[in-house]
Amino acid sequence: MIRKAALLALLTTALLVPPSMAGTAVAAPRGLGKIAAPANPLLVGRITPEVPREPTTPILVSGTVTGTPMAPVRVRIHYSPGQPFRTRADMAQFAAGQGIVTTSYSTKVQVTTLDQSGKLAFDFNVTPQELGMTQTGVYPFGIEVLDGNTGAQIAIDRTFLTYVPKGQQTPKIKLAVALPLVDRPHRADDSTFMDDDLHASITSGRLSKLLELVQGTGKTVTWFLDPAVLDDVRQSSAGPYTVVKGDENTHKAPDAAAAQWFESVRTALADKSVMATPYGDPDVTALVHNGLDAPAAAAIQRGAAAASAQLGREVPTSIAWPSGGAVDRDAVDELATAGVKSVLLSGDTLPPDPPVATTPDAASRLDTVSGPVAALVSDPTLSQLLGGDVTAPGSALLARQRFIAETAMIAFEPPGSQSQGTPLTGGQTTGGGQTTGGGQTTGGGQATGGARTARTIVVAPPAELWNPDPKFVSALLKTVSAAPWLRMTTLDSVKPTKAQVHRSDLVYTTRDRQAELGKAYLATVRKISDKADAAATVTEEHTQLFHDAILRLTSSSWRGDSKRATAFAAQVEKAVDTRIDDVLVADTPRAVAGANGQVPVSVSNSLDKPIRIKIRVTSDNTSRLGIDAPGGVYETPETTILKSRTLLENVPVTVPQGGGEATIAIQLLTAEGKRYGDAVHVTVRATGYTGIALVIVGAALTIMLAAVVMRILRRRSRKSFPFSPAEPAGPESVPPPGEAQAVPADQRESPPT
């Protein structure tokens, strides 16, 4: 509604500004191309006090008119004597220039020409009595600039004045404000930063503004802290770190500014109400929709543990703030199962049904599979005002006046037509009235016939990654906390009451579903998670080496930023694969001969810790090579490999007739039976021999053995009879003429002694 009002005001101004008053062109809003819109000729810079308490209290109004030098203008005010707004809907129509119109006008700056620079500064005083404010309420107030020659309207700012006379009893409401201290991840795996944006953010950017805002708010504001932010900051300050950009690695020195920011946040949050988001602020709804319930629950547990360690005190995750304040039934059930007691939702997610004229209490009750949880519904208008962009000149003042007036209007609202009821199955709640002195319900969340029950209103910026103006937010909260109709309270104190407005079931639109992290991306996260789980459990002492990295990959900040998310996922997978590769299966070819035999499998452990694994071996081609085990699967029992050691396992195989070349698949498993890395395929060259071939070879070996034995026996028989008669010499034994006759060695003479 606010955006529509702003757009309408801009168009109205553009149409009504005469050529003589055309202001300097400014850049067009994103999505409108290069069309230049004129600057607003009217800038209201001050309206004080915000809440006058006496009929004669001077209300100072000052500002500036900008246009063509020396052009004549006059300034007048619009008001409605004795006619405060009756509903917030009337206020919205007035802000948009529709519906209710002011009935009175009063010129405060007579026709005056702009100076040579085209400016006119103005200021004037009015009093509640002059504006006809006779009773407590919120009144319309417009400041208009007219062309001094034609009387045509040049610009108008519509705002609100809240009047609360002293001494009059004022209804009370409670206001709970939730602010996010979150950021997108900057690290992929724990030791690798994917950008160096963190330094700029904590020194002069968004995180610097959030620190200033934490320091400038009171104890009743509830902060939602993502501990992953503090972990990133602490990692960059603890020692040298590496930034990866594409194929380049840049080594950075420890960031002293990060260390200072970390300590300042800890100090500022020491006495504040703090809730921890699940670690990494994950897209819980997307995780549940894609079957990743375990990471969602793990993020909740990890968030509480990490935040408590960082701040040195217990920081719960009992209140969940889903991305965009939107959630469906499945996600609420998962949150409740993980221990969440309340969910912070936007007003569009759980609207009153049927619509009501007054503002209902923020707390309702939702039934889940794990019991009831509280639904804390933020007010859409107030949340947009608090979290909106107030960088445009004059916008901060108008947002401030509107916020004050809206909270006052909620307190001043008459009881609405609501009825008391009880929760329905499926999360619906009935009724929303309040009890009269005689037990009758009258609606509106307030008690009649006695003291009115103070309703609670919740305010939360609609965007988690908001970029606040800390001075605007701090001053606004300080002002409203002193308002006589309002009492600030922490979010954890907001509980459903017996008198509840009937609300619809949770509204989760197609647009909400389409905004979730994509199915393909989360399938990649699931694959990396399975690898990381194996890497963590293969060691005898289980580690959580990649636990936080996986949770950061599920951050809701990746919505609409798939390119960056994919790059982070690729870096985490690379780190996991590197860790897994430290346990290596040798893939050198093997050989086996015969109809059966053994193939050696070698596994080396290069990790700095002992590991416990199983080895599973199967054949890729059973027609050439079989695994001699039941079902053709050989699996070792759980085996320990010490650090820097190698395990050799002999796998029994059989070679069908003919043999040939085949491959075996070697898959390492964790002790729990999960796959550790990819299977390694090793080539085995197998040769099979038939039974006849074995007989022939055996016979040949027998003959050779017999010949050897006979020869040995002959030699021994010669040595046993050295003096046996010599055999007659045959013609062939006579030496040729001229050659000496050889003398047997055993008949040679011994050399003289």
NORPEFEN-V940195 format. One record per residue. N is the residue number from 1. RES is the residue in one letter. PHI is phi in whole degrees, 0 to 359 (999 if undefined). Layout:
[[N;RES;PHI] [N;RES;PHI]]
This chain:
[[1;M;999] [2;I;293] [3;R;297] [4;K;296] [5;A;296] [6;A;296] [7;L;295] [8;L;296] [9;A;299] [10;L;296] [11;L;294] [12;T;298] [13;T;297] [14;A;297] [15;L;283] [16;L;266] [17;V;289] [18;P;287] [19;P;305] [20;S;292] [21;M;245] [22;A;298] [23;G;271] [24;T;291] [25;A;289] [26;V;237] [27;A;296] [28;A;286] [29;P;300] [30;R;303] [31;G;97] [32;L;254] [33;G;67] [34;K;258] [35;I;294] [36;A;265] [37;A;257] [38;P;290] [39;A;292] [40;N;293] [41;P;293] [42;L;247] [43;L;234] [44;V;270] [45;G;259] [46;R;202] [47;I;221] [48;T;222] [49;P;285] [50;E;292] [51;V;228] [52;P;293] [53;R;244] [54;E;234] [55;P;300] [56;T;257] [57;T;296] [58;P;290] [59;I;253] [60;L;273] [61;V;237] [62;S;220] [63;G;181] [64;T;218] [65;V;252] [66;T;235] [67;G;183] [68;T;286] [69;P;308] [70;M;71] [71;A;284] [72;P;277] [73;V;219] [74;R;221] [75;V;237] [76;R;224] [77;I;247] [78;H;244] [79;Y;202] [80;S;229] [81;P;300] [82;G;67] [83;Q;233] [84;P;288] [85;F;294] [86;R;263] [87;T;221] [88;R;289] [89;A;296] [90;D;298] [91;M;297] [92;A;296] [93;Q;294] [94;F;297] [95;A;300] [96;A;272] [97;G;76] [98;Q;237] [99;G;65] [100;I;298] [101;V;235] [102;T;287] [103;T;254] [104;S;229] [105;Y;225] [106;S;208] [107;T;284] [108;K;251] [109;V;230] [110;Q;293] [111;V;306] [112;T;221] [113;T;274] [114;L;291] [115;D;284] [116;Q;292] [117;S;268] [118;G;81] [119;K;231] [120;L;217] [121;A;273] [122;F;226] [123;D;201] [124;F;204] [125;N;242] [126;V;225] [127;T;237] [128;P;306] [129;Q;295] [130;E;296] [131;L;273] [132;G;74] [133;M;275] [134;T;253] [135;Q;214] [136;T;300] [137;G;166] [138;V;250] [139;Y;244] [140;P;286] [141;F;210] [142;G;240] [143;I;239] [144;E;236] [145;V;249] [146;L;241] [147;D;292] [148;G;292] [149;N;268] [150;T;260] [151;G;79] [152;A;288] [153;Q;289] [154;I;262] [155;A;199] [156;I;211] [157;D;249] [158;R;259] [159;T;219] [160;F;222] [161;L;239] [162;T;254] [163;Y;242] [164;V;226] [165;P;299] [166;K;294] [167;G;91] [168;Q;272] [169;Q;292] [170;T;244] [171;P;299] [172;K;244] [173;I;228] [174;K;253] [175;L;236] [176;A;248] [177;V;247] [178;A;246] [179;L;234] [180;P;265] [181;L;249] [182;V;228] [183;D;204] [184;R;285] [185;P;296] [186;H;244] [187;R;255] [188;A;267] [189;D;285] [190;D;299] [191;S;256] [192;T;237] [193;F;271] [194;M;265] [195;D;200] [196;D;244] [197;D;282] [198;L;296] [199;H;299] [200;A;296] [201;S;292] [202;I;276] [203;T;267] [204;S;213] [205;G;254] [206;R;296] [207;L;293] [208;S;295] [209;K;293] [210;L;295] [211;L;298] [212;E;300] [213;L;289] [214;V;300] [215;Q;291] [216;G;260] [217;T;253] [218;G;274] [219;K;286] [220;T;273] [221;V;285] [222;T;260] [223;W;259] [224;F;260] [225;L;256] [226;D;269] [227;P;297] [228;A;297] [229;V;296] [230;L;294] [231;D;297] [232;D;298] [233;V;296] [234;R;294] [235;Q;296] [236;S;286] [237;S;260] [238;A;284] [239;G;182] [240;P;302] [241;Y;223] [242;T;248] [243;V;248] [244;V;256] [245;K;228] [246;G;65] [247;D;265] [248;E;255] [249;N;248] [250;T;246] [251;H;264] [252;K;246] [253;A;283] [254;P;306] [255;D;266] [256;A;293] [257;A;296] [258;A;295] [259;A;298] [260;Q;293] [261;W;298] [262;F;300] [263;E;293] [264;S;292] [265;V;295] [266;R;303] [267;T;295] [268;A;293] [269;L;272] [270;A;301] [271;D;247] [272;K;259] [273;S;280] [274;V;231] [275;M;243] [276;A;269] [277;T;282] [278;P;306] [279;Y;302] [280;G;85] [281;D;48] [282;P;288] [283;D;278] [284;V;300] [285;T;298] [286;A;296] [287;L;298] [288;V;296] [289;H;294] [290;N;250] [291;G;73] [292;L;255] [293;D;295] [294;A;298] [295;P;299] [296;A;297] [297;A;293] [298;A;296] [299;A;296] [300;I;294] [301;Q;295] [302;R;294] [303;G;300] [304;A;295] [305;A;294] [306;A;292] [307;A;296] [308;S;296] [309;A;292] [310;Q;290] [311;L;267] [312;G;73] [313;R;206] [314;E;291] [315;V;235] [316;P;276] [317;T;242] [318;S;286] [319;I;245] [320;A;256] [321;W;239] [322;P;297] [323;S;302] [324;G;71] [325;G;69] [326;A;245] [327;V;202] [328;D;245] [329;R;298] [330;D;298] [331;A;292] [332;V;298] [333;D;300] [334;E;294] [335;L;298] [336;A;296] [337;T;298] [338;A;277] [339;G;104] [340;V;288] [341;K;256] [342;S;217] [343;V;234] [344;L;266] [345;L;238] [346;S;282] [347;G;296] [348;D;287] [349;T;282] [350;L;220] [351;P;282] [352;P;297] [353;D;221] [354;P;285] [355;P;303] [356;V;240] [357;A;279] [358;T;249] [359;T;275] [360;P;281] [361;D;299] [362;A;288] [363;A;264] [364;S;228] [365;R;239] [366;L;243] [367;D;272] [368;T;229] [369;V;294] [370;S;250] [371;G;106] [372;P;287] [373;V;233] [374;A;271] [375;A;260] [376;L;257] [377;V;263] [378;S;282] [379;D;280] [380;P;299] [381;T;292] [382;L;296] [383;S;295] [384;Q;293] [385;L;296] [386;L;290] [387;G;262] [388;G;283] [389;D;278] [390;V;241] [391;T;282] [392;A;294] [393;P;304] [394;G;85] [395;S;291] [396;A;295] [397;L;297] [398;L;294] [399;A;294] [400;R;296] [401;Q;299] [402;R;291] [403;F;299] [404;I;300] [405;A;293] [406;E;295] [407;T;295] [408;A;294] [409;M;297] [410;I;299] [411;A;292] [412;F;274] [413;E;302] [414;P;287] [415;P;305] [416;G;266] [417;S;273] [418;Q;237] [419;S;231] [420;Q;287] [421;G;200] [422;T;233] [423;P;297] [424;L;257] [425;T;295] [426;G;84] [427;G;95] [428;Q;282] [429;T;236] [430;T;256] [431;G;66] [432;G;173] [433;G;269] [434;Q;222] [435;T;269] [436;T;275] [437;G;299] [438;G;258] [439;G;90] [440;Q;278] [441;T;269] [442;T;235] [443;G;89] [444;G;89] [445;G;75] [446;Q;228] [447;A;267] [448;T;250] [449;G;73] [450;G;177] [451;A;292] [452;R;281] [453;T;285] [454;A;290] [455;R;282] [456;T;248] [457;I;246] [458;V;249] [459;V;234] [460;A;211] [461;P;305] [462;P;290] [463;A;246] [464;E;295] [465;L;269] [466;W;283] [467;N;242] [468;P;283] [469;D;266] [470;P;299] [471;K;293] [472;F;297] [473;V;293] [474;S;298] [475;A;294] [476;L;297] [477;L;293] [478;K;294] [479;T;293] [480;V;290] [481;S;294] [482;A;264] [483;A;293] [484;P;291] [485;W;262] [486;L;223] [487;R;228] [488;M;284] [489;T;212] [490;T;279] [491;L;292] [492;D;289] [493;S;272] [494;V;277] [495;K;230] [496;P;297] [497;T;257] [498;K;293] [499;A;267] [500;Q;234] [501;V;286] [502;H;288] [503;R;240] [504;S;290] [505;D;290] [506;L;304] [507;V;258] [508;Y;231] [509;T;276] [510;T;300] [511;R;296] [512;D;299] [513;R;295] [514;Q;291] [515;A;282] [516;E;295] [517;L;302] [518;G;290] [519;K;296] [520;A;296] [521;Y;297] [522;L;291] [523;A;295] [524;T;295] [525;V;299] [526;R;298] [527;K;298] [528;I;295] [529;S;298] [530;D;296] [531;K;296] [532;A;297] [533;D;296] [534;A;295] [535;A;297] [536;A;281] [537;T;257] [538;V;285] [539;T;283] [540;E;302] [541;E;259] [542;H;297] [543;T;244] [544;Q;241] [545;L;301] [546;F;245] [547;H;300] [548;D;292] [549;A;297] [550;I;296] [551;L;294] [552;R;295] [553;L;292] [554;T;264] [555;S;302] [556;S;292] [557;S;291] [558;W;281] [559;R;301] [560;G;75] [561;D;226] [562;S;294] [563;K;297] [564;R;293] [565;A;299] [566;T;296] [567;A;296] [568;F;297] [569;A;297] [570;A;297] [571;Q;292] [572;V;295] [573;E;297] [574;K;298] [575;A;294] [576;V;295] [577;D;298] [578;T;298] [579;R;294] [580;I;296] [581;D;292] [582;D;286] [583;V;250] [584;L;242] [585;V;260] [586;A;293] [587;D;248] [588;T;289] [589;P;299] [590;R;237] [591;A;225] [592;V;217] [593;A;241] [594;G;103] [595;A;285] [596;N;207] [597;G;178] [598;Q;226] [599;V;246] [600;P;285] [601;V;243] [602;S;245] [603;V;233] [604;S;250] [605;N;248] [606;S;261] [607;L;287] [608;D;270] [609;K;222] [610;P;295] [611;I;237] [612;R;236] [613;I;223] [614;K;238] [615;I;242] [616;R;245] [617;V;235] [618;T;226] [619;S;265] [620;D;279] [621;N;217] [622;T;290] [623;S;287] [624;R;251] [625;L;208] [626;G;247] [627;I;265] [628;D;279] [629;A;207] [630;P;304] [631;G;71] [632;G;72] [633;V;237] [634;Y;257] [635;E;225] [636;T;282] [637;P;291] [638;E;303] [639;T;231] [640;T;261] [641;I;241] [642;L;292] [643;K;296] [644;S;60] [645;R;238] [646;T;234] [647;L;252] [648;L;247] [649;E;238] [650;N;269] [651;V;257] [652;P;289] [653;V;226] [654;T;235] [655;V;244] [656;P;298] [657;Q;303] [658;G;102] [659;G;61] [660;G;126] [661;E;264] [662;A;215] [663;T;235] [664;I;246] [665;A;259] [666;I;250] [667;Q;245] [668;L;276] [669;L;233] [670;T;285] [671;A;299] [672;E;275] [673;G;89] [674;K;276] [675;R;296] [676;Y;246] [677;G;75] [678;D;274] [679;A;294] [680;V;256] [681;H;255] [682;V;248] [683;T;281] [684;V;235] [685;R;262] [686;A;245] [687;T;238] [688;G;261] [689;Y;240] [690;T;281] [691;G;293] [692;I;297] [693;A;298] [694;L;290] [695;V;294] [696;I;298] [697;V;297] [698;G;295] [699;A;297] [700;A;299] [701;L;295] [702;T;292] [703;I;298] [704;M;298] [705;L;294] [706;A;296] [707;A;298] [708;V;296] [709;V;296] [710;M;299] [711;R;295] [712;I;295] [713;L;295] [714;R;298] [715;R;297] [716;R;291] [717;S;293] [718;R;294] [719;K;289] [720;S;284] [721;F;231] [722;P;285] [723;F;254] [724;S;294] [725;P;303] [726;A;288] [727;E;289] [728;P;303] [729;A;281] [730;G;268] [731;P;302] [732;E;288] [733;S;272] [734;V;282] [735;P;290] [736;P;296] [737;P;302] [738;G;90] [739;E;257] [740;A;285] [741;Q;277] [742;A;291] [743;V;256] [744;P;304] [745;A;299] [746;D;282] [747;Q;250] [748;R;287] [749;E;279] [750;S;282] [751;P;296] [752;P;301] [753;T;258]]
